[in-house]
Amino acid sequence: MKLQHVSSPFPAGRQADVRRFYGDVLGLTEVVVPRTLDAGRLVWYSSGAGMELHFYTGDLAPGSARHFCLDVGDLAQVRGRLIEAGFEPYDDTPIPNRPRFFCRDPFGNLLEFTSIQGDYREG
């Protein structure tokens, strides 16, 4: 068994903001939504290795700690792109062999960014 996708909400009418943040700022590749679904309410991205991020119009939980994590390799580059785009990344409790930071997307969804450098249990 493996995880195939994670879904996260955004407010109706804000598809352009989803594309700007996840496509333009983070550089993810948008994928076509299946024709049997309402593409007007969905924006999907590939995050590599068969894993996808699905965004849908729906209710938000502002301030929630629920989140997904992206292994980005070059944390400094991603942090810089977020800051340049007007977002505010922040650090949290360190995890051995997993430098990381967090940032909220334009809709208040929490994202964690990491660079996996080894087993956290060995640190």
C-alpha positions as CSV (number, residue, x, y, z in Angstrom):
1,M,0.0,0.0,0.0
2,K,1.2,3.5,-0.7
3,L,-0.2,7.0,-0.5
4,Q,-1.3,8.3,-3.9
5,H,-2.7,11.8,-3.2
6,V,-3.5,14.4,-0.6
7,S,-6.5,16.7,-0.9
8,S,-6.7,20.2,0.5
9,P,-9.4,22.9,0.2
10,F,-9.4,26.4,-1.3
11,P,-12.2,29.0,-1.5
12,A,-14.5,28.9,-4.6
13,G,-13.3,31.2,-7.4
14,R,-9.6,31.2,-6.3
15,Q,-8.3,28.7,-8.9
16,A,-5.9,31.3,-10.2
17,D,-4.4,31.7,-6.7
18,V,-3.9,27.9,-6.4
19,R,-2.1,27.9,-9.7
20,R,0.1,30.9,-8.8
21,F,1.2,29.4,-5.5
22,Y,1.6,25.7,-6.3
23,G,2.5,26.1,-10.0
24,D,4.4,29.4,-10.3
25,V,5.9,29.8,-6.8
26,L,6.5,26.1,-5.9
27,G,7.0,24.8,-9.4
28,L,4.7,21.8,-9.3
29,T,3.4,20.4,-12.5
30,E,-0.4,20.7,-13.0
31,V,-2.1,17.5,-14.2
32,V,-5.4,17.1,-16.1
33,V,-8.4,16.5,-13.9
34,P,-10.4,13.4,-15.1
35,R,-13.2,14.4,-17.4
36,T,-15.8,12.7,-15.2
37,L,-15.1,15.2,-12.4
38,D,-16.0,18.9,-12.2
39,A,-12.7,20.5,-13.3
40,G,-14.1,24.0,-12.4
41,R,-13.9,23.0,-8.7
42,L,-10.5,21.1,-8.8
43,V,-6.9,21.8,-9.5
44,W,-4.5,18.8,-9.4
45,Y,-0.7,18.6,-9.3
46,S,1.9,15.9,-9.6
47,S,4.5,16.0,-6.9
48,G,6.6,13.2,-8.3
49,A,6.9,9.4,-7.9
50,G,3.2,8.9,-8.6
51,M,2.1,11.2,-5.7
52,E,-0.4,14.0,-6.4
53,L,-1.8,17.0,-4.6
54,H,-5.5,17.6,-5.2
55,F,-7.1,21.0,-4.4
56,Y,-10.8,21.4,-4.3
57,T,-13.3,24.1,-3.5
58,G,-14.5,23.5,0.1
59,D,-14.6,24.6,3.7
60,L,-11.4,25.7,5.3
61,A,-10.2,25.4,8.9
62,P,-8.1,28.5,9.4
63,G,-5.3,28.0,11.8
64,S,-5.5,24.3,11.7
65,A,-2.3,22.3,12.3
66,R,-3.3,19.7,9.7
67,H,-0.7,19.8,6.9
68,F,1.2,17.9,4.3
69,C,4.9,17.8,3.8
70,L,7.0,18.3,0.6
71,D,10.5,16.9,0.4
72,V,12.1,19.7,-1.7
73,G,15.8,19.0,-1.5
74,D,17.0,22.7,-1.5
75,L,15.2,24.3,1.4
76,A,17.0,27.7,1.0
77,Q,15.8,28.0,-2.6
78,V,12.2,27.2,-1.8
79,R,12.2,29.5,1.3
80,G,13.6,32.3,-0.9
81,R,10.9,31.8,-3.6
82,L,8.2,31.9,-0.9
83,I,9.6,35.1,0.6
84,E,10.0,36.7,-2.8
85,A,6.3,35.9,-3.5
86,G,5.3,37.6,-0.3
87,F,4.7,34.6,2.0
88,E,6.1,34.1,5.5
89,P,7.9,30.8,6.1
90,Y,8.8,30.0,9.7
91,D,10.9,27.4,11.6
92,D,9.5,25.0,14.2
93,T,10.9,22.4,16.5
94,P,13.9,20.7,14.8
95,I,13.9,17.0,13.8
96,P,17.2,15.2,13.5
97,N,18.3,14.8,9.9
98,R,15.2,16.6,8.7
99,P,15.7,20.4,8.4
100,R,12.4,21.9,7.8
101,F,10.2,25.0,7.8
102,F,6.5,25.7,7.5
103,C,4.4,28.2,5.5
104,R,0.7,28.8,4.9
105,D,-0.7,28.9,1.4
106,P,-2.9,31.8,0.3
107,F,-6.0,30.0,1.8
108,G,-4.5,29.3,5.2
109,N,-3.6,25.6,4.6
110,L,-0.3,24.7,6.4
111,L,2.6,23.2,4.4
112,E,5.8,21.7,5.8
113,F,8.9,21.7,3.6
114,T,11.8,19.4,4.4
115,S,15.0,18.0,3.0
116,I,15.4,14.4,4.2
117,Q,19.0,13.8,5.0
118,G,18.8,10.5,6.9
119,D,16.8,8.6,9.4
120,Y,15.5,10.9,12.1
121,R,15.9,8.1,14.7
122,E,19.6,8.2,14.1
123,G,20.0,11.8,15.0
